[in-house]
Amino acid sequence: MKNTIKIERAIKDITQEELANKIGVSRQTINSIEKNRYIPSTVLSLKISKIFNKTVNEIFELEHTD
Protein backbone atom coordinates (compact mmCIF):
# COMPACT_ATOMS: atom_id res chain seq x y z
CA MET A 1 0.00 0.00 0.00
CA LYS A 2 1.36 3.39 -1.01
CA ASN A 3 0.87 6.50 1.08
CA THR A 4 1.53 10.23 0.90
CA ILE A 5 2.24 10.84 4.60
CA LYS A 6 5.74 12.20 4.00
CA ILE A 7 4.40 14.67 1.42
CA GLU A 8 1.52 15.69 3.69
CA ARG A 9 3.95 16.25 6.56
CA ALA A 10 6.11 18.46 4.35
CA ILE A 11 3.08 20.53 3.32
CA LYS A 12 2.11 21.04 6.97
CA ASP A 13 5.76 21.37 8.03
CA ILE A 14 5.55 18.79 10.82
CA THR A 15 8.09 16.15 11.81
CA GLN A 16 7.50 12.44 12.24
CA GLU A 17 7.75 13.02 16.00
CA GLU A 18 5.11 15.75 15.95
CA LEU A 19 2.72 13.63 13.91
CA ALA A 20 3.34 10.65 16.17
CA ASN A 21 2.54 12.72 19.27
CA LYS A 22 -0.68 14.03 17.72
CA ILE A 23 -2.02 10.54 17.03
CA GLY A 24 -0.53 8.68 19.99
CA VAL A 25 2.10 6.45 18.40
CA SER A 26 5.89 6.36 18.27
CA ARG A 27 8.02 8.15 15.70
CA GLN A 28 9.23 4.71 14.61
CA THR A 29 5.65 3.74 13.75
CA ILE A 30 5.29 6.79 11.49
CA ASN A 31 8.64 5.98 9.88
CA SER A 32 7.56 2.38 9.25
CA ILE A 33 4.25 3.49 7.72
CA GLU A 34 6.00 6.00 5.44
CA LYS A 35 8.44 3.31 4.26
CA ASN A 36 5.60 0.82 3.65
CA ARG A 37 6.95 -1.61 6.26
CA TYR A 38 3.81 -1.33 8.40
CA ILE A 39 0.16 -1.09 7.34
CA PRO A 40 -1.77 1.00 9.86
CA SER A 41 -5.06 -0.07 11.39
CA THR A 42 -8.30 1.53 10.28
CA VAL A 43 -8.37 3.67 13.42
CA LEU A 44 -4.80 4.85 12.91
CA SER A 45 -5.48 5.57 9.23
CA LEU A 46 -8.50 7.67 10.21
CA LYS A 47 -6.46 9.61 12.79
CA ILE A 48 -3.76 10.34 10.21
CA SER A 49 -6.30 11.47 7.62
CA LYS A 50 -7.98 13.76 10.15
CA ILE A 51 -4.67 15.50 10.95
CA PHE A 52 -4.19 16.31 7.26
CA ASN A 53 -7.87 17.09 6.54
CA LYS A 54 -7.88 14.47 3.79
CA THR A 55 -9.81 11.27 3.21
CA VAL A 56 -8.14 7.96 3.93
CA ASN A 57 -8.25 7.25 0.18
CA GLU A 58 -6.33 10.46 -0.53
CA ILE A 59 -3.49 9.37 1.77
CA PHE A 60 -3.45 5.60 1.29
CA GLU A 61 -3.68 3.78 -2.02
CA LEU A 62 -3.72 0.06 -2.70
CA GLU A 63 -1.13 -1.21 -5.13
CA HIS A 64 -1.90 -3.85 -7.75
CA THR A 65 -0.09 -6.46 -5.66
CA ASP A 66 -2.24 -5.77 -2.52
PQR file of N, CA, C, O and H, with PARSE charges and radii, in Angstrom:
ATOM      1  N   MET A   1       0.837  -1.169   0.000 -0.4000 1.5000
ATOM      2  CA  MET A   1       0.000   0.000   0.000 -0.0000 2.0000
ATOM      3  C   MET A   1       0.887   1.238   0.000  0.5500 1.7000
ATOM      4  O   MET A   1       1.790   1.373   0.826 -0.5500 1.4000
ATOM      5  N   LYS A   2       0.618   2.128  -0.930 -0.4000 1.5000
ATOM      6  CA  LYS A   2       1.364   3.389  -1.010 -0.0000 2.0000
ATOM      7  C   LYS A   2       0.684   4.416  -0.123  0.5500 1.7000
ATOM      8  O   LYS A   2      -0.508   4.317   0.170 -0.5500 1.4000
ATOM      9  H   LYS A   2      -0.116   2.019  -1.601  0.4000 1.0000
ATOM     10  N   ASN A   3       1.469   5.413   0.303 -0.4000 1.5000
ATOM     11  CA  ASN A   3       0.875   6.499   1.078 -0.0000 2.0000
ATOM     12  C   ASN A   3       1.623   7.802   0.792  0.5500 1.7000
ATOM     13  O   ASN A   3       2.740   7.809   0.276 -0.5500 1.4000
ATOM     14  H   ASN A   3       2.437   5.493   0.065  0.4000 1.0000
ATOM     15  N   THR A   4       0.964   8.890   1.147 -0.4000 1.5000
ATOM     16  CA  THR A   4       1.530  10.226   0.905 -0.0000 2.0000
ATOM     17  C   THR A   4       1.825  10.962   2.212  0.5500 1.7000
ATOM     18  O   THR A   4       1.851  12.192   2.241 -0.5500 1.4000
ATOM     19  H   THR A   4       0.057   8.884   1.567  0.4000 1.0000
ATOM     20  N   ILE A   5       2.047  10.213   3.287 -0.4000 1.5000
ATOM     21  CA  ILE A   5       2.245  10.843   4.595 -0.0000 2.0000
ATOM     22  C   ILE A   5       3.450  11.782   4.591  0.5500 1.7000
ATOM     23  O   ILE A   5       3.369  12.891   5.119 -0.5500 1.4000
ATOM     24  H   ILE A   5       2.026   9.213   3.264  0.4000 1.0000
ATOM     25  N   LYS A   6       4.541  11.360   4.015 -0.4000 1.5000
ATOM     26  CA  LYS A   6       5.742  12.205   4.000 -0.0000 2.0000
ATOM     27  C   LYS A   6       5.461  13.527   3.280  0.5500 1.7000
ATOM     28  O   LYS A   6       5.885  14.587   3.739 -0.5500 1.4000
ATOM     29  H   LYS A   6       4.606  10.459   3.586  0.4000 1.0000
ATOM     30  N   ILE A   7       4.761  13.463   2.179 -0.4000 1.5000
ATOM     31  CA  ILE A   7       4.400  14.666   1.421 -0.0000 2.0000
ATOM     32  C   ILE A   7       3.465  15.550   2.244  0.5500 1.7000
ATOM     33  O   ILE A   7       3.646  16.765   2.314 -0.5500 1.4000
ATOM     34  H   ILE A   7       4.416  12.602   1.806  0.4000 1.0000
ATOM     35  N   GLU A   8       2.464  14.926   2.866 -0.4000 1.5000
ATOM     36  CA  GLU A   8       1.516  15.686   3.690 -0.0000 2.0000
ATOM     37  C   GLU A   8       2.223  16.350   4.871  0.5500 1.7000
ATOM     38  O   GLU A   8       1.892  17.478   5.238 -0.5500 1.4000
ATOM     39  H   GLU A   8       2.317  13.938   2.809  0.4000 1.0000
ATOM     40  N   ARG A   9       3.188  15.659   5.462 -0.4000 1.5000
ATOM     41  CA  ARG A   9       3.953  16.252   6.564 -0.0000 2.0000
ATOM     42  C   ARG A   9       4.741  17.461   6.086  0.5500 1.7000
ATOM     43  O   ARG A   9       4.813  18.478   6.776 -0.5500 1.4000
ATOM     44  H   ARG A   9       3.456  14.743   5.164  0.4000 1.0000
ATOM     45  N   ALA A  10       5.327  17.346   4.906 -0.4000 1.5000
ATOM     46  CA  ALA A  10       6.107  18.456   4.348 -0.0000 2.0000
ATOM     47  C   ALA A  10       5.211  19.673   4.093  0.5500 1.7000
ATOM     48  O   ALA A  10       5.609  20.808   4.358 -0.5500 1.4000
ATOM     49  H   ALA A  10       5.268  16.520   4.345  0.4000 1.0000
ATOM     50  N   ILE A  11       4.024  19.436   3.589 -0.4000 1.5000
ATOM     51  CA  ILE A  11       3.083  20.530   3.318 -0.0000 2.0000
ATOM     52  C   ILE A  11       2.717  21.243   4.621  0.5500 1.7000
ATOM     53  O   ILE A  11       2.651  22.472   4.671 -0.5500 1.4000
ATOM     54  H   ILE A  11       3.701  18.514   3.374  0.4000 1.0000
ATOM     55  N   LYS A  12       2.481  20.457   5.675 -0.4000 1.5000
ATOM     56  CA  LYS A  12       2.110  21.037   6.973 -0.0000 2.0000
ATOM     57  C   LYS A  12       3.320  21.406   7.822  0.5500 1.7000
ATOM     58  O   LYS A  12       3.179  21.983   8.900 -0.5500 1.4000
ATOM     59  H   LYS A  12       2.534  19.459   5.635  0.4000 1.0000
ATOM     60  N   ASP A  13       4.506  21.071   7.331 -0.4000 1.5000
ATOM     61  CA  ASP A  13       5.756  21.368   8.034 -0.0000 2.0000
ATOM     62  C   ASP A  13       5.767  20.779   9.445  0.5500 1.7000
ATOM     63  O   ASP A  13       6.035  21.476  10.423 -0.5500 1.4000
ATOM     64  H   ASP A  13       4.620  20.602   6.455  0.4000 1.0000
ATOM     65  N   ILE A  14       5.468  19.475   9.529 -0.4000 1.5000
ATOM     66  CA  ILE A  14       5.549  18.787  10.815 -0.0000 2.0000
ATOM     67  C   ILE A  14       6.483  17.580  10.694  0.5500 1.7000
ATOM     68  O   ILE A  14       6.587  16.960   9.636 -0.5500 1.4000
ATOM     69  H   ILE A  14       5.250  18.908   8.734  0.4000 1.0000
ATOM     70  N   THR A  15       7.147  17.268  11.787 -0.4000 1.5000
ATOM     71  CA  THR A  15       8.086  16.147  11.810 -0.0000 2.0000
ATOM     72  C   THR A  15       7.345  14.841  12.074  0.5500 1.7000
ATOM     73  O   THR A  15       6.166  14.834  12.430 -0.5500 1.4000
ATOM     74  H   THR A  15       7.062  17.772  12.646  0.4000 1.0000
ATOM     75  N   GLN A  16       8.062  13.746  11.891 -0.4000 1.5000
ATOM     76  CA  GLN A  16       7.503  12.442  12.239 -0.0000 2.0000
ATOM     77  C   GLN A  16       7.129  12.420  13.716  0.5500 1.7000
ATOM     78  O   GLN A  16       6.074  11.906  14.088 -0.5500 1.4000
ATOM     79  H   GLN A  16       9.019  13.752  11.601  0.4000 1.0000
ATOM     80  N   GLU A  17       7.990  12.976  14.547 -0.4000 1.5000
ATOM     81  CA  GLU A  17       7.752  13.016  16.001 -0.0000 2.0000
ATOM     82  C   GLU A  17       6.483  13.793  16.334  0.5500 1.7000
ATOM     83  O   GLU A  17       5.682  13.357  17.160 -0.5500 1.4000
ATOM     84  H   GLU A  17       8.847  13.393  14.244  0.4000 1.0000
ATOM     85  N   GLU A  18       6.304  14.935  15.696 -0.4000 1.5000
ATOM     86  CA  GLU A  18       5.112  15.751  15.952 -0.0000 2.0000
ATOM     87  C   GLU A  18       3.846  15.020  15.526  0.5500 1.7000
ATOM     88  O   GLU A  18       2.851  15.031  16.250 -0.5500 1.4000
ATOM     89  H   GLU A  18       6.955  15.289  15.025  0.4000 1.0000
ATOM     90  N   LEU A  19       3.877  14.390  14.365 -0.4000 1.5000
ATOM     91  CA  LEU A  19       2.723  13.627  13.910 -0.0000 2.0000
ATOM     92  C   LEU A  19       2.439  12.473  14.863  0.5500 1.7000
ATOM     93  O   LEU A  19       1.291  12.227  15.232 -0.5500 1.4000
ATOM     94  H   LEU A  19       4.685  14.382  13.777  0.4000 1.0000
ATOM     95  N   ALA A  20       3.484  11.778  15.253 -0.4000 1.5000
ATOM     96  CA  ALA A  20       3.340  10.652  16.175 -0.0000 2.0000
ATOM     97  C   ALA A  20       2.676  11.095  17.476  0.5500 1.7000
ATOM     98  O   ALA A  20       1.771  10.424  17.972 -0.5500 1.4000
ATOM     99  H   ALA A  20       4.417  11.977  14.953  0.4000 1.0000
ATOM    100  N   ASN A  21       3.117  12.207  18.021 -0.4000 1.5000
ATOM    101  CA  ASN A  21       2.535  12.721  19.269 -0.0000 2.0000
ATOM    102  C   ASN A  21       1.067  13.083  19.103  0.5500 1.7000
ATOM    103  O   ASN A  21       0.267  12.867  20.014 -0.5500 1.4000
ATOM    104  H   ASN A  21       3.852  12.752  17.618  0.4000 1.0000
ATOM    105  N   LYS A  22       0.710  13.629  17.957 -0.4000 1.5000
ATOM    106  CA  LYS A  22      -0.681  14.032  17.716 -0.0000 2.0000
ATOM    107  C   LYS A  22      -1.621  12.847  17.647  0.5500 1.7000
ATOM    108  O   LYS A  22      -2.790  12.966  18.012 -0.5500 1.4000
ATOM    109  H   LYS A  22       1.360  13.804  17.217  0.4000 1.0000
ATOM    110  N   ILE A  23      -1.130  11.693  17.182 -0.4000 1.5000
ATOM    111  CA  ILE A  23      -2.025  10.541  17.029 -0.0000 2.0000
ATOM    112  C   ILE A  23      -1.741   9.417  18.023  0.5500 1.7000
ATOM    113  O   ILE A  23      -2.395   8.375  17.994 -0.5500 1.4000
ATOM    114  H   ILE A  23      -0.180  11.596  16.885  0.4000 1.0000
ATOM    115  N   GLY A  24      -0.761   9.634  18.903 -0.4000 1.5000
ATOM    116  CA  GLY A  24      -0.532   8.685  19.988 -0.0000 2.0000
ATOM    117  C   GLY A  24       0.245   7.435  19.633  0.5500 1.7000
ATOM    118  O   GLY A  24      -0.029   6.357  20.160 -0.5500 1.4000
ATOM    119  H   GLY A  24      -0.229  10.481  18.927  0.4000 1.0000
ATOM    120  N   VAL A  25       1.219   7.576  18.736 -0.4000 1.5000
ATOM    121  CA  VAL A  25       2.097   6.450  18.397 -0.0000 2.0000
ATOM    122  C   VAL A  25       3.551   6.918  18.475  0.5500 1.7000
ATOM    123  O   VAL A  25       3.819   8.091  18.738 -0.5500 1.4000
ATOM    124  H   VAL A  25       1.441   8.452  18.308  0.4000 1.0000
ATOM    125  N   SER A  26       4.475   6.003  18.246 -0.4000 1.5000
ATOM    126  CA  SER A  26       5.892   6.362  18.270 -0.0000 2.0000
ATOM    127  C   SER A  26       6.336   6.926  16.921  0.5500 1.7000
ATOM    128  O   SER A  26       5.688   6.707  15.898 -0.5500 1.4000
ATOM    129  H   SER A  26       4.256   5.051  18.032  0.4000 1.0000
ATOM    130  N   ARG A  27       7.434   7.642  16.939 -0.4000 1.5000
ATOM    131  CA  ARG A  27       8.018   8.154  15.696 -0.0000 2.0000
ATOM    132  C   ARG A  27       8.393   6.991  14.785  0.5500 1.7000
ATOM    133  O   ARG A  27       8.280   7.088  13.563 -0.5500 1.4000
ATOM    134  H   ARG A  27       7.961   7.819  17.770  0.4000 1.0000
ATOM    135  N   GLN A  28       8.839   5.892  15.389 -0.4000 1.5000
ATOM    136  CA  GLN A  28       9.227   4.712  14.606 -0.0000 2.0000
ATOM    137  C   GLN A  28       8.035   4.138  13.842  0.5500 1.7000
ATOM    138  O   GLN A  28       8.188   3.631  12.730 -0.5500 1.4000
ATOM    139  H   GLN A  28       8.931   5.814  16.382  0.4000 1.0000
ATOM    140  N   THR A  29       6.855   4.220  14.440 -0.4000 1.5000
ATOM    141  CA  THR A  29       5.648   3.744  13.747 -0.0000 2.0000
ATOM    142  C   THR A  29       5.390   4.583  12.512  0.5500 1.7000
ATOM    143  O   THR A  29       5.097   4.043  11.445 -0.5500 1.4000
ATOM    144  H   THR A  29       6.730   4.632  15.343  0.4000 1.0000
ATOM    145  N   ILE A  30       5.493   5.896  12.643 -0.4000 1.5000
ATOM    146  CA  ILE A  30       5.290   6.790  11.494 -0.0000 2.0000
ATOM    147  C   ILE A  30       6.324   6.481  10.419  0.5500 1.7000
ATOM    148  O   ILE A  30       5.993   6.403   9.236 -0.5500 1.4000
ATOM    149  H   ILE A  30       5.731   6.335  13.510  0.4000 1.0000
ATOM    150  N   ASN A  31       7.569   6.308  10.830 -0.4000 1.5000
ATOM    151  CA  ASN A  31       8.635   5.983   9.881 -0.0000 2.0000
ATOM    152  C   ASN A  31       8.326   4.687   9.146  0.5500 1.7000
ATOM    153  O   ASN A  31       8.500   4.612   7.930 -0.5500 1.4000
ATOM    154  H   ASN A  31       7.838   6.372  11.791  0.4000 1.0000
ATOM    155  N   SER A  32       7.875   3.674   9.861 -0.4000 1.5000
ATOM    156  CA  SER A  32       7.562   2.378   9.250 -0.0000 2.0000
ATOM    157  C   SER A  32       6.385   2.479   8.279  0.5500 1.7000
ATOM    158  O   SER A  32       6.381   1.829   7.234 -0.5500 1.4000
ATOM    159  H   SER A  32       7.734   3.735  10.849  0.4000 1.0000
ATOM    160  N   ILE A  33       5.391   3.292   8.626 -0.4000 1.5000
ATOM    161  CA  ILE A  33       4.255   3.493   7.718 -0.0000 2.0000
ATOM    162  C   ILE A  33       4.721   4.194   6.450  0.5500 1.7000
ATOM    163  O   ILE A  33       4.365   3.785   5.345 -0.5500 1.4000
ATOM    164  H   ILE A  33       5.393   3.820   9.475  0.4000 1.0000
ATOM    165  N   GLU A  34       5.518   5.252   6.608 -0.4000 1.5000
ATOM    166  CA  GLU A  34       6.005   5.996   5.440 -0.0000 2.0000
ATOM    167  C   GLU A  34       6.831   5.115   4.513  0.5500 1.7000
ATOM    168  O   GLU A  34       6.786   5.289   3.295 -0.5500 1.4000
ATOM    169  H   GLU A  34       5.807   5.584   7.506  0.4000 1.0000
ATOM    170  N   LYS A  35       7.577   4.182   5.065 -0.4000 1.5000
ATOM    171  CA  LYS A  35       8.439   3.309   4.256 -0.0000 2.0000
ATOM    172  C   LYS A  35       7.734   2.022   3.828  0.5500 1.7000
ATOM    173  O   LYS A  35       8.362   1.101   3.305 -0.5500 1.4000
ATOM    174  H   LYS A  35       7.614   4.040   6.054  0.4000 1.0000
ATOM    175  N   ASN A  36       6.426   1.971   4.056 -0.4000 1.5000
ATOM    176  CA  ASN A  36       5.598   0.822   3.650 -0.0000 2.0000
ATOM    177  C   ASN A  36       6.022  -0.489   4.316  0.5500 1.7000
ATOM    178  O   ASN A  36       5.829  -1.566   3.752 -0.5500 1.4000
ATOM    179  H   ASN A  36       5.915   2.719   4.481  0.4000 1.0000
ATOM    180  N   ARG A  37       6.598  -0.394   5.509 -0.4000 1.5000
ATOM    181  CA  ARG A  37       6.951  -1.607   6.261 -0.0000 2.0000
ATOM    182  C   ARG A  37       5.840  -1.995   7.218  0.5500 1.7000
ATOM    183  O   ARG A  37       5.834  -3.111   7.739 -0.5500 1.4000
ATOM    184  H   ARG A  37       6.755   0.481   5.967  0.4000 1.0000
ATOM    185  N   TYR A  38       4.900  -1.092   7.458 -0.4000 1.5000
ATOM    186  CA  TYR A  38       3.808  -1.330   8.400 -0.0000 2.0000
ATOM    187  C   TYR A  38       2.535  -0.754   7.816  0.5500 1.7000
ATOM    188  O   TYR A  38       2.512   0.394   7.371 -0.5500 1.4000
ATOM    189  H   TYR A  38       4.905  -0.186   7.035  0.4000 1.0000
ATOM    190  N   ILE A  39       1.467  -1.556   7.818 -0.4000 1.5000
ATOM    191  CA  ILE A  39       0.164  -1.091   7.340 -0.0000 2.0000
ATOM    192  C   ILE A  39      -0.659  -0.714   8.562  0.5500 1.7000
ATOM    193  O   ILE A  39      -0.932  -1.565   9.408 -0.5500 1.4000
ATOM    194  H   ILE A  39       1.486  -2.488   8.180  0.4000 1.0000
ATOM    195  N   PRO A  40      -1.056   0.546   8.668 -0.5600 1.5000
ATOM    196  CA  PRO A  40      -1.775   0.996   9.861  0.2800 2.0000
ATOM    197  C   PRO A  40      -3.187   0.421   9.947  0.5500 1.7000
ATOM    198  O   PRO A  40      -3.795   0.055   8.941 -0.5500 1.4000
ATOM    199  N   SER A  41      -3.681   0.356  11.165 -0.4000 1.5000
ATOM    200  CA  SER A  41      -5.056  -0.075  11.393 -0.0000 2.0000
ATOM    201  C   SER A  41      -6.019   0.963  10.819  0.5500 1.7000
ATOM    202  O   SER A  41      -5.616   2.064  10.446 -0.5500 1.4000
ATOM    203  H   SER A  41      -3.187   0.653  11.982  0.4000 1.0000
ATOM    204  N   THR A  42      -7.276   0.598  10.757 -0.4000 1.5000
ATOM    205  CA  THR A  42      -8.297   1.528  10.284 -0.0000 2.0000
ATOM    206  C   THR A  42      -8.351   2.763  11.170  0.5500 1.7000
ATOM    207  O   THR A  42      -8.428   3.889  10.677 -0.5500 1.4000
ATOM    208  H   THR A  42      -7.604  -0.297  11.060  0.4000 1.0000
ATOM    209  N   VAL A  43      -8.311   2.548  12.483 -0.4000 1.5000
ATOM    210  CA  VAL A  43      -8.374   3.672  13.419 -0.0000 2.0000
ATOM    211  C   VAL A  43      -7.179   4.599  13.223  0.5500 1.7000
ATOM    212  O   VAL A  43      -7.343   5.818  13.175 -0.5500 1.4000
ATOM    213  H   VAL A  43      -8.249   1.634  12.883  0.4000 1.0000
ATOM    214  N   LEU A  44      -5.993   4.038  13.111 -0.4000 1.5000
ATOM    215  CA  LEU A  44      -4.798   4.845  12.915 -0.0000 2.0000
ATOM    216  C   LEU A  44      -4.859   5.593  11.573  0.5500 1.7000
ATOM    217  O   LEU A  44      -4.479   6.761  11.490 -0.5500 1.4000
ATOM    218  H   LEU A  44      -5.860   3.048  13.150  0.4000 1.0000
ATOM    219  N   SER A  45      -5.328   4.926  10.550 -0.4000 1.5000
ATOM    220  CA  SER A  45      -5.482   5.575   9.234 -0.0000 2.0000
ATOM    221  C   SER A  45      -6.442   6.757   9.314  0.5500 1.7000
ATOM    222  O   SER A  45      -6.198   7.804   8.715 -0.5500 1.4000
ATOM    223  H   SER A  45      -5.636   3.977  10.617  0.4000 1.0000
ATOM    224  N   LEU A  46      -7.530   6.585  10.054 -0.4000 1.5000
ATOM    225  CA  LEU A  46      -8.497   7.669  10.214 -0.0000 2.0000
ATOM    226  C   LEU A  46      -7.901   8.838  10.994  0.5500 1.7000
ATOM    227  O   LEU A  46      -8.152   9.996  10.661 -0.5500 1.4000
ATOM    228  H   LEU A  46      -7.728   5.735  10.541  0.4000 1.0000
ATOM    229  N   LYS A  47      -7.116   8.542  12.026 -0.4000 1.5000
ATOM    230  CA  LYS A  47      -6.463   9.608  12.790 -0.0000 2.0000
ATOM    231  C   LYS A  47      -5.494  10.393  11.916  0.5500 1.7000
ATOM    232  O   LYS A  47      -5.451  11.622  11.972 -0.5500 1.4000
ATOM    233  H   LYS A  47      -6.913   7.601  12.296  0.4000 1.0000
ATOM    234  N   ILE A  48      -4.716   9.676  11.107 -0.4000 1.5000
ATOM    235  CA  ILE A  48      -3.764  10.343  10.209 -0.0000 2.0000
ATOM    236  C   ILE A  48      -4.502  11.222   9.206  0.5500 1.7000
ATOM    237  O   ILE A  48      -4.112  12.367   8.975 -0.5500 1.4000
ATOM    238  H   ILE A  48      -4.751   8.677  11.061  0.4000 1.0000
ATOM    239  N   SER A  49      -5.560  10.692   8.614 -0.4000 1.5000
ATOM    240  CA  SER A  49      -6.299  11.469   7.615 -0.0000 2.0000
ATOM    241  C   SER A  49      -6.934  12.711   8.234  0.5500 1.7000
ATOM    242  O   SER A  49      -7.025  13.751   7.581 -0.5500 1.4000
ATOM    243  H   SER A  49      -5.877   9.762   8.802  0.4000 1.0000
ATOM    244  N   LYS A  50      -7.371  12.609   9.479 -0.4000 1.5000
ATOM    245  CA  LYS A  50      -7.976  13.762  10.152 -0.0000 2.0000
ATOM    246  C   LYS A  50      -6.953  14.874  10.380  0.5500 1.7000
ATOM    247  O   LYS A  50      -7.275  16.052  10.225 -0.5500 1.4000
ATOM    248  H   LYS A  50      -7.298  11.764  10.008  0.4000 1.0000
ATOM    249  N   ILE A  51      -5.727  14.508  10.747 -0.4000 1.5000
ATOM    250  CA  ILE A  51      -4.666  15.501  10.955 -0.0000 2.0000
ATOM    251  C   ILE A  51      -4.435  16.321   9.684  0.5500 1.7000
ATOM    252  O   ILE A  51      -4.223  17.532   9.745 -0.5500 1.4000
ATOM    253  H   ILE A  51      -5.466  13.551  10.873  0.4000 1.0000
ATOM    254  N   PHE A  52      -4.478  15.643   8.530 -0.4000 1.5000
ATOM    255  CA  PHE A  52      -4.186  16.309   7.261 -0.0000 2.0000
ATOM    256  C   PHE A  52      -5.431  16.812   6.536  0.5500 1.7000
ATOM    257  O   PHE A  52      -5.334  17.331   5.424 -0.5500 1.4000
ATOM    258  H   PHE A  52      -4.650  14.659   8.480  0.4000 1.0000
ATOM    259  N   ASN A  53      -6.604  16.662   7.164 -0.4000 1.5000
ATOM    260  CA  ASN A  53      -7.868  17.089   6.541 -0.0000 2.0000
ATOM    261  C   ASN A  53      -8.047  16.485   5.150  0.5500 1.7000
ATOM    262  O   ASN A  53      -8.450  17.166   4.207 -0.5500 1.4000
ATOM    263  H   ASN A  53      -6.683  16.241   8.067  0.4000 1.0000
ATOM    264  N   LYS A  54      -7.740  15.202   5.047 -0.4000 1.5000
ATOM    265  CA  LYS A  54      -7.881  14.472   3.790 -0.0000 2.0000
ATOM    266  C   LYS A  54      -8.667  13.200   4.070  0.5500 1.7000
ATOM    267  O   LYS A  54      -8.808  12.797   5.224 -0.5500 1.4000
ATOM    268  H   LYS A  54      -7.413  14.650   5.814  0.4000 1.0000
ATOM    269  N   THR A  55      -9.176  12.574   3.030 -0.4000 1.5000
ATOM    270  CA  THR A  55      -9.807  11.273   3.213 -0.0000 2.0000
ATOM    271  C   THR A  55      -8.719  10.203   3.295  0.5500 1.7000
ATOM    272  O   THR A  55      -7.587  10.411   2.858 -0.5500 1.4000
ATOM    273  H   THR A  55      -9.061  12.902   2.092  0.4000 1.0000
ATOM    274  N   VAL A  56      -9.082   9.073   3.855 -0.4000 1.5000
ATOM    275  CA  VAL A  56      -8.137   7.958   3.927 -0.0000 2.0000
ATOM    276  C   VAL A  56      -7.673   7.587   2.518  0.5500 1.7000
ATOM    277  O   VAL A  56      -6.497   7.290   2.305 -0.5500 1.4000
ATOM    278  H   VAL A  56     -10.002   8.904   4.210  0.4000 1.0000
ATOM    279  N   ASN A  57      -8.592   7.607   1.565 -0.4000 1.5000
ATOM    280  CA  ASN A  57      -8.245   7.251   0.181 -0.0000 2.0000
ATOM    281  C   ASN A  57      -7.283   8.239  -0.462  0.5500 1.7000
ATOM    282  O   ASN A  57      -6.551   7.876  -1.383 -0.5500 1.4000
ATOM    283  H   ASN A  57      -9.547   7.848   1.738  0.4000 1.0000
ATOM    284  N   GLU A  58      -7.274   9.471   0.006 -0.4000 1.5000
ATOM    285  CA  GLU A  58      -6.331  10.455  -0.527 -0.0000 2.0000
ATOM    286  C   GLU A  58      -4.916  10.231   0.005  0.5500 1.7000
ATOM    287  O   GLU A  58      -3.944  10.628  -0.636 -0.5500 1.4000
ATOM    288  H   GLU A  58      -7.868   9.766   0.754  0.4000 1.0000
ATOM    289  N   ILE A  59      -4.798   9.604   1.160 -0.4000 1.5000
ATOM    290  CA  ILE A  59      -3.490   9.374   1.767 -0.0000 2.0000
ATOM    291  C   ILE A  59      -2.961   7.967   1.477  0.5500 1.7000
ATOM    292  O   ILE A  59      -1.768   7.781   1.235 -0.5500 1.4000
ATOM    293  H   ILE A  59      -5.588   9.281   1.681  0.4000 1.0000
ATOM    294  N   PHE A  60      -3.851   6.992   1.502 -0.4000 1.5000
ATOM    295  CA  PHE A  60      -3.447   5.598   1.293 -0.0000 2.0000
ATOM    296  C   PHE A  60      -4.043   5.061   0.005  0.5500 1.7000
ATOM    297  O   PHE A  60      -5.212   5.299  -0.297 -0.5500 1.4000
ATOM    298  H   PHE A  60      -4.820   7.143   1.698  0.4000 1.0000
ATOM    299  N   GLU A  61      -3.234   4.337  -0.752 -0.4000 1.5000
ATOM    300  CA  GLU A  61      -3.682   3.777  -2.021 -0.0000 2.0000
ATOM    301  C   GLU A  61      -3.189   2.341  -2.153  0.5500 1.7000
ATOM    302  O   GLU A  61      -2.006   2.058  -1.967 -0.5500 1.4000
ATOM    303  H   GLU A  61      -2.284   4.144  -0.507  0.4000 1.0000
ATOM    304  N   LEU A  62      -4.107   1.449  -2.474 -0.4000 1.5000
ATOM    305  CA  LEU A  62      -3.721   0.061  -2.695 -0.0000 2.0000
ATOM    306  C   LEU A  62      -2.906  -0.051  -3.975  0.5500 1.7000
ATOM    307  O   LEU A  62      -3.184   0.625  -4.966 -0.5500 1.4000
ATOM    308  H   LEU A  62      -5.068   1.679  -2.625  0.4000 1.0000
ATOM    309  N   GLU A  63      -1.903  -0.910  -3.940 -0.4000 1.5000
ATOM    310  CA  GLU A  63      -1.134  -1.206  -5.133 -0.0000 2.0000
ATOM    311  C   GLU A  63      -1.717  -2.439  -5.801  0.5500 1.7000
ATOM    312  O   GLU A  63      -2.505  -3.154  -5.180 -0.5500 1.4000
ATOM    313  H   GLU A  63      -1.677  -1.460  -3.135  0.4000 1.0000
ATOM    314  N   HIS A  64      -1.362  -2.701  -7.017 -0.4000 1.5000
ATOM    315  CA  HIS A  64      -1.904  -3.845  -7.751 -0.0000 2.0000
ATOM    316  C   HIS A  64      -1.588  -5.164  -7.070  0.5500 1.7000
ATOM    317  O   HIS A  64      -2.335  -6.131  -7.220 -0.5500 1.4000
ATOM    318  H   HIS A  64      -0.722  -2.120  -7.521  0.4000 1.0000
ATOM    319  N   THR A  65      -0.494  -5.218  -6.323 -0.4000 1.5000
ATOM    320  CA  THR A  65      -0.094  -6.457  -5.656 -0.0000 2.0000
ATOM    321  C   THR A  65      -0.793  -6.657  -4.306  0.5500 1.7000
ATOM    322  O   THR A  65      -0.652  -7.720  -3.702 -0.5500 1.4000
ATOM    323  H   THR A  65       0.113  -4.432  -6.202  0.4000 1.0000
ATOM    324  N   ASP A  66      -1.544  -5.659  -3.822 -0.4000 1.5000
ATOM    325  CA  ASP A  66      -2.237  -5.766  -2.519 -0.0000 2.0000
ATOM    326  C   ASP A  66      -3.525  -6.547  -2.652  0.5500 1.7000
ATOM    327  O   ASP A  66      -4.236  -6.736  -1.665 -0.5500 1.4000
ATOM    328  H   ASP A  66      -1.658  -4.796  -4.313  0.4000 1.0000
TER
END
